[in-house]
Amino acid sequence: MILNNNNVIFKIFFFLFLGRTHAKIADRYYSNKRKVKKRLSKKIMFGGFCFLFFIAARMESTAQYYYNNLQSQFFKKGYLWNPSYAGGHADPSFFGVVNSSWSGFENAPRNIAVSWDQRLSKTAGVGVKLVSEKSGVLTRSVFIIDYAYRIDFADEQQLNIGVSGGFLTDRVSVLTDPDGRPDINLSDFNKKPGYVDGTIGIRYTKDEKLEVAATAYNLKNYFGKNSKSSFEGNTAKAALLVSYLFNLEGASDIKIKPLAFVKFYTASNPLVVIGNQFEKDEFSANLMWYSSGNFGGSAGVRLEKSRANIALSYLSGNGSGFGQQLELGIGVDIKRRNK
C-alpha cells in the first residue's frame, strides 16, 4: 500500500512540474518496475517452494519409513524383513505385496515388494527381492539377493543364518521453474549413482512353535562406513521378533500365534508391535497394535488347489493422522516336479 501511494505522488509530481509526457514516462517506469519485481518475487517464491518442498518431502519420507511397515512381514512372509527365512518352505515360494497409504492423494506413500525364495539343499536356501518405496517426490528402488543356511540341533531346534546384499538407488521427481525448465539441484540429485549395502539376520526355532529372530540393517553403518543413502534421516537399524504357535485348548484345529516385534531406528524411538494371529483350516486373521498409536488387522485365505495365499490388511491412522494403510498380499508355492 505504501508503494502504491508513493507511485501516485511521484506521478503527480511529474505531471505538475514536468508535463503530461513525462508523467506517462514515469507511469511506464513504475509499470516495468512492478513487472520486474513481480517476476523476481515469483522466482524467489519458487526457489523457496522447491527448498521447502524438498525438505518436507524428505521429512515425509523418513516419517513414512517409521510408519510404513509391511503388514505381511509379520505372519505371512517373514522373508520380507529377515534374510534367514530364505528357503524356509519345502517348495519354491513367490510373494507379492502392495501397500498404499493416504489413498487418493497425489504422491501418496506406496510400497511394492516382490520376492522369490527356494531351497538349494536340506540346509541352504536362496532368495531374490525387488522393492520399490515411494513417499512424496522421493522413490527408492532396491534389488536384493539373499542366502540362508540352517544348522540343526537336538530336540528339534534349528538356527538359521542369512545374509543379503542389495543395490539401491534413490530418485526424486524433477520439478520445473515457472519457465518450464528443470530445476538444476533436483536434476543433479537424480544423477547420483546407486550404492551397495547389506543385511544379516538370524532365526532360532524350537519344535516349530517357538521363534526368535533378529535382523541388522545397513551393515556399512556398523563398520564405520556411512551409507550413501539419501534417506538417512530416520532409517531402520535393527529388528527383533518373538512368537509362539500353539493350538487352542479344546479346539485342536484352531491355531493361535501371539507375536512381539521391535524395530530400532537411527533418529526416533523404537517401534513396538504386538499382535495375535488366529488360524483355522484355510482361513486366518490377525490383530495388531503399534506403539505409534496405530491399530491394524488382516484376513487371509489359503487356496489349496492353486497353492495360493491371499491376505488383505488395514492399518488405521494414529491420533495425528499418520500411518493409515491398505495392503494386499498374494503368495504362491510352486510345487516341485518329481525327479
N, C-alpha and C positions, 0 to 999 in steps of 0.2 A: 504493500500500500504506500509506503514512503517513497519507493522508487517511482511509482506512478505519479505521485504528486510532484516530485522533482522534475519528471519529464514534462508535465503540463507547465510548470513555472518556467522551465528552460525554453519551451517553445513560445510561450507568451513573450519572454524577453527578446527572442529573435524577431518575432513579429512586430513588436513595438519599436525596436531600435534599429533593426536591420532590414525590415520589409518582409513581404509575403514569401518571396522566393527563398530567402534564407531560412524562413520558418519551415518550408517544405523540405529543405535540405536537412534541417535538424530532425524533422519527423522521420525521414528515411534513415538517418544515422541511428536514431534510437530503435527504429524498427529492425534494422540489421543487427544492432547490438543485442536486442532481445532474442532474435533468431540464433545468434551465436551462443548466447547464454543458455538458451533452451536446448540447443544441440549438445553443448558441453555438459549440461546437467543430465541429459539423457545418458551420455557416455559414463558419467560418474555414477549415476544410479545403476546402470547395467553392470559396471565393474563391481560395485558394492553388492549387487544382487548375485552375481556369479560367485563372489567370495563367500557371502553368507550362505548361498545355496549349497556350495561345495562343502562348507563346514557343517552345515545342517545335515547334508547327506551322509557325511562321514559319521556324525553323531548318531543319525538314524541307523546307519549300517551297524555300528558297534553295539547299539542298543538291541538291534534285531539278533545279533549273534548271542546275546544273553537270553532273549525271549523266544527266539525261533529255534526250537529243538524238535526234530522229527519224532512224532509220537510212535511210529512203527519200530524205532530202535529199541524200545524197552521190552516189549513182549513178542513182537513178530519177527524182527530181524536184528539181532544183536551185532551182526557183522557190520552194520552201518556205522557203529561207533567204536568197535574194537576189532583189530585185525586177527586176534586169536580165534575168532569164530569162523574163520575161513575154512571151508570143507567140513563144517560141523554136521552136515547131513550125509547120509549114505549116497544119495544121488545128487547130480549137479543141480544147482538152485539159481533161479533168476528172480530178481525182485526189483520192482519199480515203484517209486513213490513221488507224489506231487503234493507239496504243502504250500498253501496260499494264505496270506494274512491281509486284513483290511481290503477284502474283495470289493471291487467297484471303484477303487481309487487308482488314478494314474500312477505308475511306477510303484505299485504296492509290492511289499516283500513277497518273494516267491523262491521256493527251494525245490529243485528237481534232482532226484538221485536214481541211478540205475546201477545194479550190481549183478555180478555173476561169480559164483564160487563153487568149487568142487574138490573132491578128494583126489590126491595123487597116489596115495597108498593108505594103508590102515592107520598110519600115524602122521601123515602130512596132507596139507591142503593149500590151495591157491585161490586167489580171487582178484577181480578187477572191479573198480568203481569209477563211475563218471558222475560228477556232481556239478550243478550249476546253481549258484546262490546269488540272488538279485535283491537289492534293497535300495530303493530310491534310484539314483543315477549310477550306483556302483554295482558291478557284476563281477563275481569270481567264478572261474571255471577250473575244475580240478580233475586230473586223471591220476588214479592211484592203483598200484599193484601191491598185493598182499601175499604173504607166505606165513603159514602156521604149522607148528609141529606139536604133537601130543606125546606126553610122557605118561605111561600107565603105572599106577602104584597098586598096592594091595587094597583089599576091601572096596573095590570099585571106585577108587579115587583116580582122578586124572588132572594133569596140569597141562594147559595149552599155552604156548608162547607164540605170539605173532608179531611180525614186523612189516612195515609198509614204507614205500617210497612214492612220493607224489610230485607231479609237475603242476604248478599253479600259475594262473595269470589273473591279474586284476585290471578291470577296464571301467571307464566312466563314459556315460553318454555325452557326446560333444555338443556344447551349446554354441550358439552363434550370436554375434553382436547385432545391434539394430540395423546394420547394413547387410546382414546375411552372411558375414564372414565367420568361419570357425574361430572359437576362442583359442588363442595360442597355448595358454597354460594347460587347458584341459586336453588339447590335442597332444601336447608333449607328454602328459600323464599316460595317455594310451600307447605311447611308443616305448614305455618301459618294458623290458624283456620279462619273460616268466622266470620263475625260480623253483628250486627243488627243496623239499623238506620231507621229514619222515615222522612216523608214529610207531610206538611199541605198545603192545598190550599183552596181558596175561589173564588166564581164567582157570579157576580151580573148581572142580565139581566132585560131588560125592553122592553115589547111589542115584545119579541123575536127578537129584532133588535139590540139594544144597548147591548154590552157585555164588562164587565170589569172583568179581572181575575188576580190572583196573586198566586204565589207558593213560599214557603220557603223550601229549600232542606237541607238535612243533619242536622236534628234537634239537634243532640248531640252537634254540634259546637255552637249552640245558647245558650245552657245551661252549657257551660264551660267544656264539656266533649269532648275532641278531638276524632274524628272518627279514627278508626283503619285502615282506607283505606290506600292503598299503592299508590293511585293516588291523593294525596293531593297537588301536585304541582300547579294545576290550575283547581279546581273543581267549579261547579256552586253553588252559594249561594241562589239566588232568581231569579224570573222572573215575568214580568208584561206584560199583553196583553190588548189592547183596540181595539174593532172593531165595525162596524156598518153595518147592512144589509139594503139595500133599493132597490126598483125597479127603473129601468132606465125610465126616463120620456119619454112618447110616446111609450114605449115598455114594458108593464107590465109583459111580460113573461121572461124578462131578469133581473136577479138579480146581483147586484154589492155589494161586501163586502170589503171595504178597511180595512187594519189592521196595527197596530203598535205593535211591540214586543221588549222588552228589557230584556236581561239576564245578571245577575251580577255574577262575578267570584271572586275567592279568590286572584288571582295574576295577573289580567290583566284588561284592561278597559272593560266596559260593551259592549256587543254585541247588536247592534240595527238592527232590521229587519223591513223593510217597504214593504208591499205587497198589492195586489189587486186581488180579485177573481171575475171572470165572470161566470155566470151560466145561461144556457138556456135549459129548459126541462131536458133531461137526460145527457147533456154534461156540462162540467165545465173546466175552465182553470185559471191559476193564474200566476202572475209575481212577483218576489221577489228581493229586493235589501238588501245586507248585509253591515254593516259598516266595515267588514273585507275586503271589496273590491270584494266580490263575487256577481254574478247575477244568478238568477235561475228562473225556471218556471216549471209548470206541466200541464198535460192534463189528464182528467178523464172522465169516462162514468159510468152511473148507469144503471144496467140491472134490469128492473122492475120484470120480471118473476122469476129470480133467487134471487132477492133482494140483489144483489151484487154490490159493487163499486170497480172499478179498476182505479188506477192512476199511471202514470209514471212521475217521476220528474228528472230534471237535474240541477246541480249547477256547474257553471264554476269555474275554479281556479282563484285566485286573481293574482296580479302582481308578487307575489313571487312563484306562482305555488301551493299554499296551497288551500285545500278545495274543489277540484273538486270531485263531487259525482254523482252517478246514483242510483236512488231509485225506488223500485216497492212496491206499497201498495195495499192490497186486503182486503176489508171488506164485511161481510155478516151479514144481520139482520135475525135472526131466528124468524119466525112467531110463536106466541104462539097458542097452541091449545085451542079451545073454551071449557070452562068447562061445 
